[in-house]
């Protein structure tokens, strides 16, 4: 007999207990792990005692073809009984057999040690028999027989005379949340199947709850930590797709200390959403297995779950199917069929690729982009996006992210003027290519708007692209944050403040979102809110650059030069720190220390003309400040985007030369 590191199984044929005298006995298939045989035997004995004739693998005849016999029994069974345990959830054989029972609509799941069913099977009522002593006269025995009869058909099986209480629903509540999800069997279900289920009411009636959700990072089950980029990236791309659906509010699961160590349900509650989409990924060089489930936060009900086992080249179809089925199952609560389908069409793949090599390079680039730990990771991300473009020259999203990284590198304080211009020009060209390939790509418009504004100080040229990005991705927090920040550079600060409030609602655990909100408050002269927003940002990410810089400005504007100095000295961004140290020291009467900080700023950062102008304006040296601002304009210093609303430049606002500068900037 074959050794069993896999699941074992038994087939039982109903005898007189099926209540159909003279008819074909109902056939049952019992799937379990060989190591659980001692716990499985009482179940088999119970079925035998109820009148069923039990076949199981221990009775295979010598020389019998094990696989063919098992497959034939599985396909002919009227009911598949699976015994979940800590061991069997890890068995591919048991999961595949359970999947077949699920597909055929005849699955009866039991847990023999309290272990919940693996991902893909949690929408089924799970009968917990972990406390069963094996007695056929017990309540647990009665429940097993009632559940089996309901699936296998026929009359009541011979059972204990005590009445069987209703089988309780065991849904995966918060205490059962797991990030390292166990993969289910290799089932494939397309969006059409989910649409059919939705049409027939399987997802319930319309509810008053908001259609809000979060896509959590998928668990990396490849066994290779270096492939985490793939599972994280797949989840990120799903979020971007779903965020285009106008009927969904998709929160961003930003990494921060606020959610470290939290389970999935706690994260969902902190984000204020009604549902979580979570999953896991296995892959090798040829195939990918993606398991996903949509779970309601309130009560832990699994709204939908599926496992996709496909060739690696089909990962794009898997992504589309998951996004469409999730959207349909949620939007069905509040919309008609036509409205739901129209909303789903809004999230179709835009600017993507069909090249696995290009897609993998893109996901590696996005993982580096998310690190955002400095120029080293920015340049490493750029290499990956360039590899994606090389693999697929028509990959619009890769062109857009290549432009984003070129502009980010160019925008760093301390870069030579010539190199910055070259990088910005390359960014504009790359973003233009992205938009030419796909005009509906929000990332492309956002990258082009940023490069035009920061690289050429062309706010008029950038504005249409920011508006396009907003209209194309109205539910994407990253897009809205960028648009809100751009608006804050102009005259419509009220719009910027409204937009950033929406961002904070979508992305309440993102330090960068609170930092953007803090700067919008700074430009609005709401100094107490600047401090509150930036302190929240620092609570989420203590190493966040430029947050303390804004706090220093706010403290200074409120007359607290000592507080401003303290905040500036704690700022990790050196150029930001030197700027405010120089201003605060001057306000405190320490001119030599102020001069020293200013000299260090000018020497260490060749393109810090705007920051030097801030210092001179803050010290009351208007002529020097205006001269530096003029030099900054000639050099197209992106710092000038601050000029229309920068509090540090308020001493210059009555100067005709400053008014002329603002006019040239388009303000």
Rosetta blueprint (number, residue, H / E / L):
1 X L
2 X L
3 X L
4 X L
5 X L
6 X L
7 X E
8 X E
9 X E
10 X E
11 X E
12 X E
13 X E
14 X E
15 X L
16 X H
17 X H
18 X H
19 X L
20 X L
21 X L
22 X L
23 X L
24 X L
25 X L
26 X L
27 X E
28 X E
29 X E
30 X E
31 X E
32 X E
33 X E
34 X H
35 X H
36 X H
37 X H
38 X H
39 X H
40 X H
41 X H
42 X H
43 X H
44 X H
45 X H
46 X H
47 X H
48 X H
49 X H
50 X L
51 X L
52 X E
53 X E
54 X E
55 X E
56 X E
57 X H
58 X H
59 X H
60 X L
61 X L
62 X L
63 X L
64 X L
65 X L
66 X H
67 X H
68 X H
69 X H
70 X H
71 X H
72 X H
73 X H
74 X H
75 X H
76 X H
77 X L
78 X L
79 X E
80 X E
81 X E
82 X E
83 X E
84 X E
85 X L
86 X L
87 X L
88 X H
89 X H
90 X H
91 X L
92 X H
93 X H
94 X H
95 X H
96 X H
97 X H
98 X H
99 X H
100 X H
101 X H
102 X H
103 X H
104 X L
105 X L
106 X L
107 X E
108 X E
109 X E
110 X E
111 X E
112 X L
113 X L
114 X L
115 X L
116 X L
117 X L
118 X L
119 X L
120 X L
121 X L
122 X L
123 X L
124 X L
125 X L
126 X L
127 X E
128 X E
129 X L
130 X L
131 X L
132 X L
133 X L
134 X L
135 X L
136 X L
137 X L
138 X L
139 X H
140 X H
141 X H
142 X H
143 X H
144 X H
145 X H
146 X H
147 X H
148 X H
149 X H
150 X H
151 X H
152 X H
153 X L
154 X L
155 X L
156 X L
157 X L
158 X L
159 X L
160 X L
161 X L
162 X L
163 X L
164 X L
165 X L
166 X L
167 X L
168 X L
169 X L
170 X L
171 X L
172 X L
173 X L
174 X H
175 X H
176 X H
177 X L
178 X L
179 X L
180 X L
181 X L
182 X L
183 X L
184 X L
185 X L
186 X L
187 X L
188 X L
189 X L
190 X L
191 X H
192 X H
193 X H
194 X H
195 X H
196 X H
197 X H
198 X H
199 X H
200 X L
201 X L
202 X L
203 X L
204 X L
205 X L
206 X L
207 X L
208 X L
209 X L
210 X L
211 X L
212 X E
213 X E
214 X E
215 X E
216 X L
217 X L
218 X L
219 X E
220 X E
221 X L
222 X L
223 X L
224 X L
225 X H
226 X H
227 X H
228 X H
229 X H
230 X H
231 X H
232 X H
233 X H
234 X H
235 X H
236 X H
237 X H
238 X H
239 X H
240 X H
241 X H
242 X H
243 X H
244 X L
245 X L
246 X L
247 X L
248 X L
249 X E
250 X E
251 X E
252 X L
253 X L
254 X L
255 X L
256 X L
257 X L
258 X L
259 X L
260 X L
261 X L
262 X L
263 X L
264 X H
265 X H
266 X H
267 X H
268 X H
269 X H
270 X H
271 X H
272 X L
273 X L
274 X L
275 X E
276 X E
277 X E
278 X E
279 X E
280 X E
281 X E
282 X E
283 X E
284 X L
285 X L
286 X L
287 X E
288 X E
289 X E
290 X E
291 X E
292 X E
293 X E
294 X E
295 X E
296 X E
297 X L
298 X L
299 X L
300 X L
301 X L
302 X E
303 X E
304 X E
305 X E
306 X E
307 X E
308 X E
309 X E
310 X E
311 X E
312 X H
313 X H
314 X H
315 X H
316 X H
317 X H
318 X H
319 X H
320 X H
321 X H
322 X H
323 X H
324 X H
325 X H
326 X H
327 X H
328 X H
329 X H
330 X H
331 X H
332 X L
333 X L
334 X L
335 X L
336 X L
337 X H
338 X H
339 X H
340 X H
341 X H
342 X H
343 X H
344 X H
345 X H
346 X L
347 X L
348 X L
349 X L
350 X L
351 X L
352 X L
353 X L
354 X L
355 X L
356 X H
357 X H
358 X H
359 X H
360 X H
361 X H
362 X H
363 X H
364 X H
365 X H
366 X H
367 X H
368 X H
369 X H
370 X H
371 X H
372 X L
373 X L
374 X L
375 X H
376 X H
377 X H
378 X H
379 X H
380 X H
381 X H
382 X H
383 X H
384 X H
385 X H
386 X H
387 X H
388 X H
389 X H
390 X H
391 X H
392 X L
393 X L
394 X L
395 X L
396 X H
397 X H
398 X H
399 X H
400 X H
401 X H
402 X H
403 X H
404 X H
405 X H
406 X H
407 X H
408 X H
409 X H
410 X H
411 X L
412 X L
413 X L
414 X L
415 X L
416 X L
417 X H
418 X H
419 X H
420 X H
421 X H
422 X H
423 X H
424 X H
425 X H
426 X H
427 X H
428 X H
429 X H
430 X H
431 X H
432 X H
433 X H
434 X H
435 X H
436 X H
437 X H
438 X L
439 X L
440 X L
441 X L
442 X H
443 X H
444 X H
445 X H
446 X H
447 X H
448 X H
449 X H
450 X H
451 X H
452 X H
453 X H
454 X H
455 X H
456 X H
457 X L
458 X L
459 X H
460 X H
461 X H
462 X H
463 X H
464 X H
465 X H
466 X H
467 X H
468 X H
469 X H
470 X H
471 X H
472 X H
473 X L
474 X L
475 X L
476 X L
477 X H
478 X H
479 X H
480 X H
481 X H
482 X H
483 X H
484 X H
485 X H
486 X H
487 X H
488 X H
489 X L
490 X L
491 X L
492 X L
493 X H
494 X H
495 X H
496 X H
497 X H
498 X H
499 X H
500 X H
501 X H
502 X H
503 X H
504 X H
505 X H
506 X H
507 X L
508 X L
509 X L
510 X L
511 X H
512 X H
513 X H
514 X H
515 X H
516 X H
517 X H
518 X H
519 X H
520 X H
521 X H
522 X H
523 X H
524 X L
525 X L
526 X L
527 X H
528 X H
529 X H
530 X H
531 X H
532 X H
533 X H
534 X H
535 X H
536 X H
537 X H
538 X H
539 X H
540 X H
541 X L
542 X L
543 X L
544 X L
545 X L
546 X L
547 X H
548 X H
549 X H
550 X H
551 X H
552 X H
553 X H
554 X H
555 X H
556 X H
557 X H
558 X L
559 X L
560 X L
561 X H
562 X H
563 X H
564 X H
565 X H
566 X H
567 X H
568 X H
569 X H
570 X L
571 X L
572 X L
573 X L
574 X H
575 X H
576 X H
577 X H
578 X H
579 X H
580 X H
581 X H
582 X H
583 X H
584 X H
585 X H
586 X H
587 X H
588 X L
589 X L
590 X L
591 X H
592 X H
593 X H
594 X H
595 X H
596 X H
597 X H
598 X H
599 X H
600 X H
601 X H
602 X H
603 X H
604 X H
605 X L
606 X L
607 X L
608 X L
609 X H
610 X H
611 X H
612 X H
613 X H
614 X H
615 X H
616 X H
617 X H
618 X H
619 X L
620 X L
621 X L
622 X H
623 X H
624 X H
625 X H
626 X H
627 X H
628 X H
629 X H
630 X H
631 X H
632 X H
633 X H
634 X H
635 X L
636 X L
637 X L
638 X H
639 X H
640 X H
641 X H
642 X H
643 X H
644 X H
645 X H
646 X L
647 X H
648 X H
649 X H
650 X H
651 X H
652 X H
653 X L
654 X L
655 X L
656 X H
657 X H
658 X H
659 X H
660 X H
661 X H
662 X H
663 X H
664 X H
665 X L
666 X L
667 X L
